[in-house]
Amino acid sequence: MGEYVTVPMLGETGYAVLDRYDQSADPAEWLDLEYTAWRSSGVTRFAPLTSYAGEVECNGFWNHTPPRTDKDGVWIPAQVEKAPALVRRAREPGAGVGRCRVIELQPNEYADAIYNLHQDDNNRLNPEGTGWVVRGFFNLTDDPDSLLILRRDRFDPSTELRLPLPAGTQIVVDTQRFWHAVWHRGDAPRYCLITSWESGPELEAYIRAQHGSPHAQSVELGAGLIESAQHELHRRLEERSHMMEALGAVLEDPEA
């Protein structure tokens, strides 16, 4: 990372767990939004609240003309009208907002999540001297058995942190620092508000006001489950490599 404006607390561990939000006090606005298919980790759809130019689409801002980094998202009027509480929460820190969207994730297995681990590219084209882009994850549905998985090393489970996702969970993550995905152990879709924020004094003050902690207890998993998922990860990667070689193509990594 070059010289950027950052949040010191996130510099310590790369994440901060905030106070739980009383999600039950808000309407389920995410059910009213317009969703669109978009590549990501797992079986997902997205409902964008912002985009490059205020359209219902999820492409990276650098894939438009002129290209720009994940900042200055344009609010989508029809979506904003349907979800004023979600918009309020995304704007509450007072930090610059880039991409902002609700993700819908179908139930999956631990091995699926490990295979789908990915790093984000939020800071592509981000000029040095400006705020480093991080992401807020606000869990909207009550998924206490589901886990946000953060790994510093994609292939090393000893670097893995597992954070539970009951309703109202609020976590800020430097998603370029971690390989990450969600193991959704539910019987219905999981919904989460994901917001790209520009680091700076506003975001730092918000995290502190929300009693952000850079040290959370990781959920323990059995050694056999972890070993099995690691084996499946390498099996799938090898299978994918052979398939793409046969097709003479290169498969891009998923993007969240």
N, C-alpha and C positions, 0 to 999 in steps of 0.2 A: 504494500500500500504506500502511495506517495504521501505528500503533505496535505492533509485534509482537516477540516474542522470535524471533531468527533465528540462523542459523549464519554467522559472518563470512565463512568461506571461500566459501560459496554466494553471499554478497552480492557478491563480486568479479565472477564470471562467470555465476552461476546454475546451475553444475553442478560436480561433483567426480567424477573417475574414480579408483576405489579399486584396491587390489591385486587381481590375478586370484585367483579361488577355484579350488581343486582339485575341479572338478565331477565328475571321474571317480571320486573316492573315495565318492561318494554314489549310492544307488540312484535309478533314474528314477521317483521317487514320483509325478511329475505325470501319468504314464500311468494311474495307478490312481484318480485323482480323478473326481468327478462334475462334468461340464461343463454349462453352460447357455448358450443364445444370449443375446447382449447387444450393443447397438449400440456400435460403436467405429470405428476407422480400419482399413479393410480387411476381409477376410473372417475373422471371429474367433469364438471361443467363449471363455468364462471358467469357471474352476473357483475359486469363492470359498473362502477359508479363514476369513475373517471376514465378517460382514454386520451389518446394523442390529440384528438380534435373534437371530442364530445360525441362520438358515435359509439354504438354498442359493439365494440370489438376489443380484443385483448392483446393485440400485437405490441411488441416492444417499441418504445418511442424511437429507437435508433433504426427501425425498419421503415420509417416514413421519410418524407421529403419536406423540409430539411430534417435530417436526423437530430435527435437530442437525447440526453440522458433521462433517467427515470425521475424527472422532476416536472413541476408545472403541469400536472394533469388537468384536463378540462372536464368539469363536471357535466354529466349527461342529464339534461333536463328531465326527461321522462322517468329515469331511474331515481333521481333526486326527489322527485315528487312522491314516489312510492315509498321512500325510505328516509324520512327526515331524521329519525333517531340515529340511524347508522351513519348518516352524513355528519351529524353533530359529533358523534364519537370520533370519527376520523379526523375532524377538524379541531377537536378540543385541545390537543397539545399546542396548537398555534404554529407548528412547524410546517414547512412547505410539503405539500402532498404531490406525489407522482402518480403511479398507478394505485387505484383503490378498487377493490372488488370483493365479492363474496364467492367463496369456493364451496361447491357441493361435492363431497367425497363419499363414494359408496364403500360399504364394509370391505375389509381386506384382511390379509394374514400378515404376521410379523415378517415372514420371508418376502412377501410382496413389498412391504415398506423398505426393507433393507435393499432389495433390488432397485427400488425407485429413488433411493437417496440421490440428491442432486444439490449443486450449489447454484445460487442465483447470480445474475450478471447485472445487478441494479446500477452499478457505477460505470458501465460502459459509456464512454464519452464525457465522463464527469470531470470538469476542469479542476486541477489541483488548486488548493486555497479555498475551495468551497466546501459545503457540508457533505459528509459521507452519507450515502443513502442506506438506511436500515429498514426493517419491516416490523410492523405490529401485527400480532395474531390475537384476535379477540374471538374466543369460542362462543358461538351463539346457541348451539344445542347442547344438551346435557349428556356428555360422553365421558363419564368418570373413569371408565375402563380403557379408553383410548389414550394413546401416548404420542406426543410430539417427540420424535427421535432426532437428536443432534449429535453428529459425529465430527470430530476434528479430522480424522483420517477415515476415508471411505471404507477401507478394508480392515480396520482395526477396531473390533468391538470394545476393547478396553477404553477407548476414547469416547464411548457413547454415553449420552445423558438422555434419560427418559422422563418426560414431564406429563402428568395426567391432565386431562382436558374436560373437567366438569364445566357446566354452563357458567359464563362470566369469567373464565380464565383469561388473563391478559398477560401476554409475553411479548417483549421487544427483543428482536434477534438480528445480529449482523449475519444475514443469510449468505454472504459471500465468504464468511469465515467458517461456516459449518456446512457439512453435507447434512441434509435434513429431509424428512418425510414424516407422514403420520401413519401409525398403525391404528386403524379404526375398528375397534372391537364392538360393533353395534349391530342392530338388525334394521336400522333405518339410516338414511344419509346423514352425514355430519355437515354442518354449516359453520363457516368461520369467516369473519371480516378480516381481510389482509390489506394493510395500508403501507405504502412506501413513504417514509418520512425522511426529510433532510435533517441530519444532525446539526445541532447548534444549541445555544442557550435556552431556547424555548422548549426543545425536546428534553434537554437535561432537567429543566425545572419541572416539567410534567412528570418525568419518571421519578424524581425525588418526592414530589407531592403525592404520588401514588405508592410511596414506600417501596420503590423498586429494590429488589434484592438480586445480586449477581451470583448468589449461592443457593441452589435449590437441591432438595433431596431427590436423588434419582430412584425411580422404581426398579426394584430388583427383578431379574428374570433368571430362570434356570439355565445352567450351563449347557444342558442338552439342547434346549430350544435355540440358544444362541449359536451353538455349533452347527445345528441343522440348517439354520438360516444362512450362515456363512457358506456352507456347502452348496446350498441352492443358489446363492448369489453367483458363485463362480460357475456353476453349471449353466445358469441362464446366460451369463455373459459369454461363455464359450459357444453356446448354441447360437446366440445372436451374431457373434463374430463369423461363424461358419455360414450362417444364412446370408449375411450381407456380402461376404466374399463370393458366394455363389451367384449373387445378383449383381456383383460388380459395383456395389453402392456403399456409401458411408452413412450410418445411422446417427443422427444428431441426438445429443443428450436431451432429456425432457427439460422443460423450463416451467417454473412456477410463477 
